[in-house]
């Protein structure tokens, strides 16, 4: 069993070994600390000054990373908590994203900004958010999320290949989960990768009662709800898990869909789910039985107390209720 964090760490080792131009920057990323979640463990010992611990200034870190990328040196920047990506908003939106197109010719900006995100760990209001929605729709900026299905090495290589600045959100709870391999999820579900999207389906692959479109950090909670609905209500759900959130990729398997629910950890309103619904609406207008259902976190700060945090964030019980309401 390989945990997601170890898998990502291995991908970073392979990348930096294969390309001596790549630099990695962030707070406390050097050994012996190896980053707040140990994803950069061993990189400094192996690659030396290409891995640099920085002062506590997200705006400066991303600015330096974008400058390296502009000069032709691929850069990976770690933001210790995704909440603090807000401090780098100007560098991401007004410098990195615009630099790809504002000089009269296409300019490659091979920059990846890693953002550990999400709650369910009791870290409180400013260390538990999923701010993906604030970066959706920015021209020149691509948004990704780590999943337990997608190979991290291939994902990072694909991000650099876009030659655009990319944000990679990494759910902190997902770090401790195992990567799925061999097309098997569990006794009920299998998966396949189609066009960069993981499709998770029942072993017999019947037409689903509801298709759930979820980012990587939501996978296990959505699967838990799907399990219970199958056993208790004989409701069959299929999951679509894209690694790229924006631009929204072509989502497979929707030719036989009747109901669609988009689930996310960010707060509802102006969210990623709304962008997915906008993209799918013309395609599915004639086949859906009701409008696409969107569900996310409550419009609230995220409490540190675990029992209150669970009420704010999207949990399997609420996912079940959302699905049952959608198909009723």
FENFENSUL-V48696 format. One record per residue. N is the residue number from 1. RES is the residue in one letter. PHI is phi as a letter, one per 30 degrees, with the letter a starting at -180 (none if undefined). Layout:
# FENFENSUL-V48696
{{N	RES	PHI} {N	RES	PHI}}
This chain:
# FENFENSUL-V48696
{{1	X	none} {2	X	c} {3	X	d} {4	X	e} {5	X	d} {6	X	d} {7	X	d} {8	X	d} {9	X	e} {10	X	d} {11	X	d} {12	X	d} {13	X	e} {14	X	d} {15	X	d} {16	X	d} {17	X	d} {18	X	d} {19	X	b} {20	X	d} {21	X	d} {22	X	d} {23	X	c} {24	X	b} {25	X	b} {26	X	l} {27	X	d} {28	X	i} {29	X	d} {30	X	d} {31	X	d} {32	X	d} {33	X	d} {34	X	i} {35	X	i} {36	X	e} {37	X	c} {38	X	i} {39	X	d} {40	X	c} {41	X	e} {42	X	i} {43	X	d} {44	X	d} {45	X	e} {46	X	c} {47	X	c} {48	X	i} {49	X	d} {50	X	d} {51	X	c} {52	X	b} {53	X	d} {54	X	b} {55	X	d} {56	X	d} {57	X	a} {58	X	d} {59	X	d} {60	X	d} {61	X	e} {62	X	d} {63	X	d} {64	X	d} {65	X	d} {66	X	d} {67	X	d} {68	X	e} {69	X	d} {70	X	d} {71	X	d} {72	X	j} {73	X	c} {74	X	e} {75	X	b} {76	X	c} {77	X	c} {78	X	c} {79	X	c} {80	X	e} {81	X	b} {82	X	e} {83	X	e} {84	X	d} {85	X	d} {86	X	e} {87	X	d} {88	X	c} {89	X	e} {90	X	d} {91	X	d} {92	X	d} {93	X	d} {94	X	c} {95	X	c} {96	X	d} {97	X	d} {98	X	d} {99	X	d} {100	X	d} {101	X	b} {102	X	c} {103	X	c} {104	X	i} {105	X	a} {106	X	d} {107	X	b} {108	X	d} {109	X	b} {110	X	d} {111	X	b} {112	X	b} {113	X	c} {114	X	d} {115	X	b} {116	X	d} {117	X	b} {118	X	j} {119	X	c} {120	X	i} {121	X	b} {122	X	i} {123	X	d} {124	X	i} {125	X	d} {126	X	c} {127	X	b} {128	X	b} {129	X	d} {130	X	b} {131	X	d} {132	X	e} {133	X	d} {134	X	d} {135	X	c} {136	X	d} {137	X	j} {138	X	d} {139	X	e} {140	X	i} {141	X	c} {142	X	c} {143	X	b} {144	X	b} {145	X	b} {146	X	d} {147	X	b} {148	X	d} {149	X	c} {150	X	c} {151	X	d} {152	X	d} {153	X	d} {154	X	d} {155	X	d} {156	X	d} {157	X	d} {158	X	d} {159	X	d} {160	X	d} {161	X	d} {162	X	d} {163	X	h} {164	X	b} {165	X	d} {166	X	b} {167	X	c} {168	X	c} {169	X	d} {170	X	b} {171	X	d} {172	X	d} {173	X	d} {174	X	d} {175	X	e} {176	X	d} {177	X	d} {178	X	d} {179	X	d} {180	X	d} {181	X	b} {182	X	i} {183	X	i} {184	X	c} {185	X	c} {186	X	a} {187	X	d} {188	X	c} {189	X	b} {190	X	b} {191	X	b} {192	X	b} {193	X	c} {194	X	b} {195	X	h} {196	X	i} {197	X	c} {198	X	d} {199	X	c} {200	X	c} {201	X	b} {202	X	d} {203	X	e} {204	X	d} {205	X	h} {206	X	d} {207	X	d} {208	X	d} {209	X	d} {210	X	a} {211	X	c} {212	X	c} {213	X	c} {214	X	b} {215	X	d} {216	X	e} {217	X	d} {218	X	c} {219	X	e} {220	X	d} {221	X	d} {222	X	d} {223	X	d} {224	X	d} {225	X	d} {226	X	d} {227	X	e} {228	X	d} {229	X	d} {230	X	d} {231	X	d} {232	X	c} {233	X	c} {234	X	h} {235	X	c} {236	X	c} {237	X	c} {238	X	c} {239	X	c} {240	X	c} {241	X	b} {242	X	d} {243	X	d} {244	X	c} {245	X	d} {246	X	b} {247	X	d} {248	X	d} {249	X	d} {250	X	d} {251	X	c} {252	X	d} {253	X	i} {254	X	c} {255	X	d} {256	X	c} {257	X	d} {258	X	c} {259	X	b} {260	X	b} {261	X	b} {262	X	c} {263	X	c} {264	X	a} {265	X	d} {266	X	d} {267	X	d} {268	X	d} {269	X	j} {270	X	h} {271	X	c} {272	X	e} {273	X	e} {274	X	d} {275	X	d} {276	X	d} {277	X	d} {278	X	d} {279	X	d} {280	X	d} {281	X	e} {282	X	d} {283	X	d} {284	X	c} {285	X	e} {286	X	d} {287	X	c} {288	X	d} {289	X	d} {290	X	a} {291	X	e} {292	X	d} {293	X	c} {294	X	c} {295	X	b} {296	X	a} {297	X	d} {298	X	d} {299	X	d} {300	X	a} {301	X	d} {302	X	c} {303	X	d} {304	X	d} {305	X	d} {306	X	e} {307	X	d} {308	X	d} {309	X	e} {310	X	d} {311	X	d} {312	X	d} {313	X	d} {314	X	d} {315	X	c} {316	X	e} {317	X	d} {318	X	d} {319	X	e} {320	X	e} {321	X	d} {322	X	d} {323	X	d} {324	X	d} {325	X	d} {326	X	d} {327	X	c} {328	X	d}}
